[in-house]
Amino acid sequence: MIKCVGCGATIQTSDPTKIGYTPKKSVDERTDDLYCHRCYRLRHYGEYKSVALEENDYFQKVQTIEHQDCLVIYIVDIMDVYGSFISGISRIVGGNDIVLVANKIDLLPKGIKTGKIIHWLKKYIADQGLKVKDVIAMSAKQGTMIETGLDTIRRYANGRDVYVVGATNTGKSTFINQLIKSYTEHKDDVITVSKFAGTTLDFIEIPLGKKNVIIDTPGLINKRQIGHYLSKESLDVITMNSTIKPRNYQLSNGQTLFLGGLARVDFVSGDDASFVCYVGNKLYIHRTKLEKAVEVYQKGLAKTLVPPTIDEVKALGKFVKRSFKVPATGEYDIVFSGLGFIHIKGNNQQIEVYLYEKMDVMIRPSLI
């Protein structure tokens, strides 16, 4: 049985419409690692082809980890912790030790202290009932803190296999590729990496040193991740590929901010305040008067206020309202799953947020 080293799918040469297809000629003539046709096109041409894998397929596959004696590296996206958090992770991995890795810290503006991020994460996962051995904040893309990650693996693995798990698009494969390039002879990406959900389709085992095997697993689909409902073009707009450039809007009550057409933030009452937006640098932000907000939304949706497109609106559900009372003191982040967050100093402001049913929003003590 031959498996694609990019996504883990079993290679087959008979049906181009199914997972793992590779032309027979490529299989017969292979002299090195073999990629399925899908991974080859993705790696060399950026072409993504969706696959029909149901959520239960992912869950059942990864849940086999509970029967192993292993270390679990659980990766979350620091820019979308709520959207990338798997509520049933403890049940999935059983009694195995867990190390939490907060990935993509390179996207946060300089000056944010790593210790503050880790402190907040520890409190958050404790509130979720998740027990972990350690928490690491790093950038798999840039290799920041990769040595710390490897040292942590060695410390807790004790010769056991290491499974890397998490929601789709949190950077699992990028994390493993960095380990491979840093500590083996491979200098190019081995595992297929993209911004699209579901790139890794099966377990991929990679020897790391003489004792450990690192296993990349399929990403679990979390329905709170809005990327599952957006097209490639829309993803290009909201995806954070580089350090966020904060955009500061001084608002008076009675004003509104639109984050593209995906979210509307109404400043209902309170003293003038700075709304500092930490979202993708390509995402259009529009400020208007609250009294004009409905009209602006109706006229601008899928035109000036993009994403989403009209088809994406149908997938995202109804545009619903959530209300927040920002405390009188302290600093807070209004967090939008998959988009980023808005930083505000607390002064009893009344905020109303409109967003789609498939999205989520919450308020937290600021990480800035």
N, C-alpha and C positions, 0 to 999 in steps of 0.2 A: 504494500500500500504506500503510495507516494502522496505526500501532502504539500500544499503550497506553503512556502516559507513566509509568504507575505500575510496571508489571512488564516492559514491553518486548515483550509478546506481540503478534502480528499480530491486528488486530481482524477478527472475523468475525461475521456476523449470522444464520447458518443453524443452528448446533447449540449449544444452551445447555449441553450436557454437556462441551463441549471448551474448550480454552484460548483466551482472547481473545474469548469471546462478549460481544456488546453488542447490545441491542435496536436494530433498524434505525432506529426513531424517534430514538434518542439520536445515532446517526451523522448522520442527515439534518438534525437541528436543532442540531448542535454549533456553538458560537461560540467555543470556547476549547479547551484541552487536553482530550483524550478519555481516559477511563479505561474499561477493560473492566468488566463487571458484577462480576467477582470482586474487583477492586481497589476498586470503588466501595463494595461492601458491607463490605469490610475497613476502609476509611478512615472510613466514616461510622457503621458499626454494630458494628465489631469482630468481624464474622463471618468466620471463616476456612474456606475450602473447599480441601481437598487436591487436588493435581493429580498425574497419573500420568506423572512424568518420571523416567526411570531414571538411575542414577549415570553410566552411559556417555554418556548424552545431555549431561549437564553437562560431563563431561570432554572430549568431542569438540568441544563448542562453544568452551570456553575455550582449548583447545589451539591454536586457530587464531592465537592471539597470537604464537606462536613465529615466524610468517611476517611479522610486522609490525616496523617500526622504531619503537619506542615506549619510554615509561617505564612501569614496572609498580609500582603502589602495592599492596603485599601487607599485608592487615590481619589481625591475630590478636587474639583475645580475651585480655586480660591475666589474666582470672580462669579461663581454660581454654586456656592455651597449648598443652598437649599434645593436647587434643581438637580444637583449631581449626587445628593445624599440618598442612599438606599436604606429605607426604613427597616427592611428585614435582613440587614447584613449579618447580624449575629446568628440568626437562624440559618442563613445560607452557609456560613463557614463553621458552624458548630462550636466546639470548645477550643479551636485553634487560636494561637496568639495572633494579635492584629497590630500592625504598625500603620498609623494614618499618615499619608503624605498629602499635603496641601500643595497642589501644583499650580504653575503659571504665575508665580509671584513677580516675574519679570514684567507683567502687565501693569502692576501697581506703580503709582508715581514714586519717585525716589523720596526718601525721608520717612516712609512708613516703616516702623520698627517690626522686625520679624517676631520678636518676643511678644508684642502686643497681639499679633495675629494668632500665634500659638496659644496664648492665654485664652483668647476668645473661643478658639476652636475646642479647647479642652472643656470649657464650660458648656459649649453647645452640644458636644457629643455626650457629655455626662447627662445633660437634660434629656437627651434622646435614649438614655439607658445603654449606651455603647461603652464598653470597657476596652481600652487599648494599652499596649505596652509603651508606646512612644508616639509623639507627634513631630513631624518634620515639615518645614515649609521650604519649597525649592522651585526651581524652574528646570523642567526636563528639557525644554527646547534649547536653552542656553547652557545647560550643564551646571548651573549654579547649585551648590550643595550636593552634587552627585557623589562626592567622596563620603560625605556624611551619610548619605543614603546607603552606600555600600557597606560602610562600617556598621550601620544599624542592622542591616540584613545579616551580616556575619555574627553580630552579637546575639541576636535572637533566634537565628535559624538553627544553630548548633548542628549543622550537617543535614538538616531536613530540607526538603524541596520548598521552594518559595512560589506561591501563587499571587499574581498581581490581578486585582479585581477592581471594579468600579463601574460607574455609569458610562454610557457611550460618550466619546469625545472629551474625556477628562485628561488624556495624555498618557494612558497606560503603555501603549506601544512606543511612544517617544521616550518615555522613562527607560524602558528596557533597551531600546536602541542605544541610548547614551551609555548604559552599563556595558553593552557589548563593545561599543567603539572605544571605551576607556580601558577595558580590562581584557580584551581579546585581540586577535589579529584582524578582525573585521573593522573596516573604517567607513563603510557605507551602511546606510540603513538596511537592516535585514527584514524587519517587520513592516508591512505596509502602513503608512501613516497618512491620514487625511482629516479634514474637518467634518467629514460626513459620518453619521452614525452607522454602526454595524460594519466597520471595516474588517475587524477580526471576527472570524466566523466559527472558530473552533480553538481548542487548546493548542498552543504552540510552545514546545519545549526547547529551551536553549541552555546548553551547559555553560556554567559560569565558574571557572576554576575546577579543582579536582573533586570537590565534594557536593557543590550545590547545583541544582537545576532550577532555572527560572521558567515559570509557566505563564505565558500571556493568555488571558481568557477573553471570551466575547464580552463586549460591553453590555450591561443591563440597561434596558430601555426604561427611563424614568419619564413618565408622561408629563411631568412639570417642566421638562426641557423643551423650550419652544422651537429649538432647531429641528425637531421631528415634524413640524408643521410648515416649515418654510422651504422655499426653493433655493437652488444654488445661488441665484442672483441676490436673494434676500439675505442669505447667510453671509455672503460677501460683505454686505453692509453692516451687519450687527456683530460679526466675529471680531474679536479683539486679537489682532496679530502683532501688535506692537504696544509699547508703553502708552497708557492712557494719558491724553492731554486734557486736564480738567477744564470744563467750561463753566464760568461763573455768571449767574443771572441774579441781579438784585431785584427782588420782587416785593411789591406791596400786595396787601390782601385784595382780592378781587382780580387777580391775574392767574394765568394758566400757562403751563409748559406742556408741549407735545413732544414725546420721544418718537419721532417718525409718526406712524399711525398706530403704533403698538401700545402706547400708554399715554394717558392724559393726567396731569397733576394740577389740581386746583388748589390755590392758596385762598382758603375761605375766610379766615380771620387770624389776627395776630399782628404784631409789629413788623415793619419791614425786615426782610431777612435775605441772606445770600443762599441761593440754591446752587450748590456746586455739583455739576453732573459728571460722573465717572462712567461713561459709556463708550462704545466703539467710536473711534475717531471719524468714521464715515457716516455715522447715524445723524440724520438731520434733526435739529431741535428748533422748535418754533414757539415763540412767546406771543401771547395775545391776551385780550381782556376776557375775564370769565364769562361775561355776558355774551361774548361772541363765540365761545368755545364750541357750542353745538353746530353752529353754522360753518365754522372753520373745518370741523371734523367731517361734516357731510360733503362739503365742496372739495376738500383736499385729500380725502381718503383714496389711496392707490394712485394719486396724482403727485401732489407735492408732499403729502404725508405718507412716505413709504420707508420700509415695508409696513404693512403687508399688502399683497395684491388682493383683488376681490376673491379669487379662489382660496387664498390662504385665510381670509376672514371666515369663510365657510368652515374651514377645518379648525380654526381657533375658537369658534363658539361665540356666544353673546358678549357684548361690551358691558361689563358690570362695574358697580361702584364699591370701593372699600374706603372706610373712613379711619383717620388716625388723629390722635391728640398727642402732639409732641410735648414731652415734659417741660417744666418751667426752667430747668437747668440742665447743663450737660450738652454733649454733641451727639448726633444720631445720624444713622444712614437709613434711608428708605430704599430697600433692596428689591429689585425686579429680577425674578428668575430668568437667566439667560441674557439680560440686557446690561446689568451693572447696578449702580446705585446713585442716589442723590444725597449729598451731605448737607446737614442743616444744624445750626445751633438752636437748642431748645429754648422756647419762650412762650409755651402754651399755644402754639400755632395749631389751628384746625386745618387738616389737609384731607382732601378727598381725591382718591385715585381711581381712574377708570382704566380697565384693562380687560383682556379677553379671558374667558372662562378657563382655558387651558394654561393660562399663565398664573403666576403667584407673586404676591408682594407682601413684605413684612418690614417691621422697623426693628433696628438693633442699635446698641451703643456703638458709636463710630469706631472704625478701625484706623481713621486718619489721625 
